[in-house]
C-alpha cells in the first residue's frame, strides 16, 4: 500500500526526537527505510512516461473501462444482460483489472491462463458459453477480455515490479519471461 509521506514523516520525526520508546524508534527507522527504498517505485509520473514511450496509444484502466462501457452500451451490452469472460494471467497484480471489469459487467467467467494465453480449451469455452443471461429472444451476450500483463518499475525497467513484502524487484510475469528466454 502506498505510504502517505506527510504522515510517515510526522511519525518518523516524532519517534526520532522523543527516543523514549525503543519500539517506536525501531518502527520509525523501518518506516524511513521503506520510504527511501520506495521513492523510485512511487514515481508514478515517470512510470507513466515510460508506458507512453513503449505504448503511445495506451489508456489507463479507468479510461479504458469507461470508454468500453459506453461503446458496448451503444450495442446493447450491459452488466445486466451480458457476462464478461476474463482471460488474464493468474498473477495477483491482474486482480485490479478483473475488479474493474466486474464493477462494470458483474461477476465474470474466468478462463485465466499464464501470460494471458487462452489455455482452457474447447471444454473451458463450452462451460463459459453457458453462463450468460438470456434475452427474451434467446440471445446471449458475451464480452471477452484477454490480456497479458507487464510492469514498469520506478526506474523505467519494463517487466520489473515491486511486490508488497518482498525485498527487491520481481518479474511481472515469470511465465512470459521464461517463454521469451526459450525463444532467444
C-alpha positions as CSV (number, residue, x, y, z in Angstrom):
1,X,0.0,0.0,0.0
2,X,1.3,3.5,-0.7
3,X,2.8,5.3,2.2
4,X,1.3,8.7,3.0
5,X,4.6,10.7,3.1
6,X,3.4,13.6,5.2
7,X,2.0,11.2,7.9
8,X,5.1,9.0,7.7
9,X,7.5,11.9,8.1
10,X,5.5,13.1,11.1
11,X,5.7,9.6,12.7
12,X,9.4,9.4,11.9
13,X,10.0,12.9,13.2
14,X,8.2,12.2,16.5
15,X,9.9,8.8,17.0
16,X,13.4,10.1,16.4
17,X,13.0,13.2,18.5
18,X,11.5,11.6,21.6
19,X,13.6,8.4,21.5
20,X,11.9,7.3,24.7
21,X,10.3,4.1,23.4
22,X,12.8,1.9,21.6
23,X,9.9,0.0,19.8
24,X,8.6,3.3,18.4
25,X,12.1,4.3,17.3
26,X,12.7,1.0,15.6
27,X,9.3,1.2,13.8
28,X,10.2,4.7,12.7
29,X,13.5,3.5,11.4
30,X,11.8,0.7,9.4
31,X,9.3,3.2,8.0
32,X,12.0,5.6,7.0
33,X,13.8,2.7,5.2
34,X,10.6,1.8,3.4
35,X,10.1,5.4,2.3
36,X,13.7,5.7,1.0
37,X,13.5,2.4,-0.9
38,X,10.1,3.1,-2.4
39,X,10.8,6.6,-3.7
40,X,11.5,5.3,-7.2
41,X,8.6,2.9,-7.0
42,X,6.2,5.7,-6.2
43,X,7.4,7.8,-9.1
44,X,4.2,7.5,-11.0
45,X,4.7,10.3,-13.5
46,X,8.0,8.7,-14.6
47,X,6.3,5.3,-14.9
48,X,3.5,6.9,-16.9
49,X,6.0,8.5,-19.3
50,X,7.7,5.1,-19.7
51,X,4.4,3.4,-20.5
52,X,3.7,6.1,-23.1
53,X,7.2,5.7,-24.6
54,X,6.6,2.0,-25.3
55,X,2.8,2.1,-25.7
56,X,1.9,5.6,-27.0
57,X,-1.8,4.9,-27.5
58,X,-2.3,3.1,-24.2
59,X,-5.1,4.1,-21.8
60,X,-5.4,3.9,-18.1
61,X,-7.7,1.1,-16.8
62,X,-10.4,3.6,-15.7
63,X,-10.3,5.4,-19.0
64,X,-10.4,2.1,-20.9
65,X,-13.3,0.7,-18.9
66,X,-15.3,3.9,-19.2
67,X,-14.9,4.1,-23.0
68,X,-15.6,0.4,-23.3
69,X,-18.8,0.6,-21.2
70,X,-20.0,3.5,-23.3
71,X,-19.2,1.8,-26.6
72,X,-20.7,-1.5,-25.7
73,X,-23.9,0.1,-24.3
74,X,-24.5,1.6,-27.7
75,X,-24.7,-2.0,-29.0
76,X,-27.0,-3.2,-26.1
77,X,-24.3,-4.8,-23.9
78,X,-24.7,-4.0,-20.2
79,X,-23.8,-5.6,-16.9
80,X,-27.5,-6.8,-16.6
81,X,-27.7,-8.7,-19.9
82,X,-24.1,-9.8,-20.6
83,X,-21.3,-11.7,-19.0
84,X,-17.6,-10.9,-19.1
85,X,-15.3,-13.8,-19.8
86,X,-11.9,-12.9,-18.4
87,X,-8.6,-14.4,-19.6
88,X,-5.9,-12.7,-17.6
89,X,-2.7,-14.1,-16.2
90,X,-3.1,-15.8,-12.9
91,X,-0.7,-13.2,-11.3
92,X,-2.2,-11.3,-8.4
93,X,-1.4,-8.0,-10.0
94,X,-4.2,-8.6,-12.6
95,X,-6.8,-8.6,-9.8
96,X,-7.2,-4.8,-10.2
97,X,-8.2,-5.2,-13.8
98,X,-10.5,-8.0,-13.1
99,X,-12.2,-6.0,-10.3
100,X,-12.7,-3.1,-12.7
101,X,-14.2,-5.4,-15.3
102,X,-16.6,-6.9,-12.7
103,X,-17.5,-3.5,-11.4
104,X,-19.0,-2.7,-14.9
105,X,-20.2,-6.1,-16.1
106,X,-20.8,-8.1,-12.9
107,X,-19.1,-11.4,-12.0
108,X,-17.0,-12.8,-14.8
109,X,-16.4,-16.3,-16.1
110,X,-12.7,-16.9,-15.5
111,X,-10.5,-18.8,-18.1
112,X,-7.2,-17.4,-16.7
113,X,-4.0,-18.7,-18.4
114,X,-0.4,-17.8,-17.8
115,X,0.6,-14.7,-19.7
116,X,-2.9,-14.1,-20.8
117,X,-2.7,-17.1,-23.2
118,X,-6.1,-18.9,-23.5
119,X,-5.5,-22.4,-22.2
120,X,-9.0,-23.5,-21.3
121,X,-9.6,-25.4,-24.5
122,X,-12.9,-26.3,-26.1
123,X,-14.4,-27.7,-22.8
124,X,-13.5,-24.5,-20.9
125,X,-15.0,-22.3,-23.6
126,X,-18.1,-24.5,-23.7
127,X,-18.5,-24.1,-20.0
128,X,-18.2,-20.3,-20.3
129,X,-20.6,-20.1,-23.1
130,X,-23.4,-21.4,-20.9
131,X,-23.3,-18.7,-18.3
132,X,-24.7,-15.6,-19.9
133,X,-28.1,-14.2,-19.1
134,X,-30.6,-15.0,-21.9
135,X,-32.6,-12.2,-23.6
136,X,-36.3,-12.8,-24.2
137,X,-35.5,-13.5,-27.8
138,X,-33.0,-16.2,-26.7
139,X,-29.8,-14.3,-27.4
140,X,-26.8,-14.4,-25.2
141,X,-24.2,-11.7,-24.9
142,X,-20.6,-12.3,-24.0
143,X,-17.7,-9.8,-23.6
144,X,-14.3,-11.4,-23.9
145,X,-11.2,-9.9,-22.2
146,X,-7.8,-11.5,-22.8
147,X,-4.7,-9.6,-21.6
148,X,-1.2,-10.4,-20.6
149,X,0.3,-8.1,-18.1
150,X,3.5,-6.1,-18.0
151,X,5.1,-3.9,-15.3
152,X,7.3,-0.9,-15.3
153,X,9.1,0.0,-12.1
154,X,10.1,3.4,-10.9
155,X,13.4,3.2,-12.7
156,X,11.6,2.6,-16.0
157,X,12.6,-1.1,-16.2
158,X,10.0,-2.9,-18.3
159,X,9.0,-6.3,-16.8
160,X,10.1,-5.4,-13.2
161,X,7.6,-5.0,-10.4
162,X,7.8,-4.4,-6.6
163,X,5.6,-6.7,-4.7
164,X,4.5,-5.9,-1.2
165,X,6.5,-7.7,1.4
166,X,9.3,-8.8,-1.0
167,X,12.7,-7.2,-1.0
168,X,13.8,-6.0,-4.4
169,X,12.2,-6.2,-7.7
170,X,10.4,-9.2,-9.1
171,X,9.4,-10.3,-12.6
172,X,5.9,-9.2,-13.5
173,X,5.2,-12.3,-15.5
174,X,7.6,-15.2,-14.9
175,X,5.8,-17.3,-17.5
176,X,6.3,-14.8,-20.2
177,X,9.9,-14.1,-19.2
178,X,10.6,-17.9,-19.3
179,X,9.0,-18.2,-22.7
180,X,10.9,-15.2,-24.1
181,X,14.1,-16.8,-22.8
182,X,13.3,-20.0,-24.6
183,X,12.9,-18.1,-27.9
184,X,16.1,-16.1,-27.6
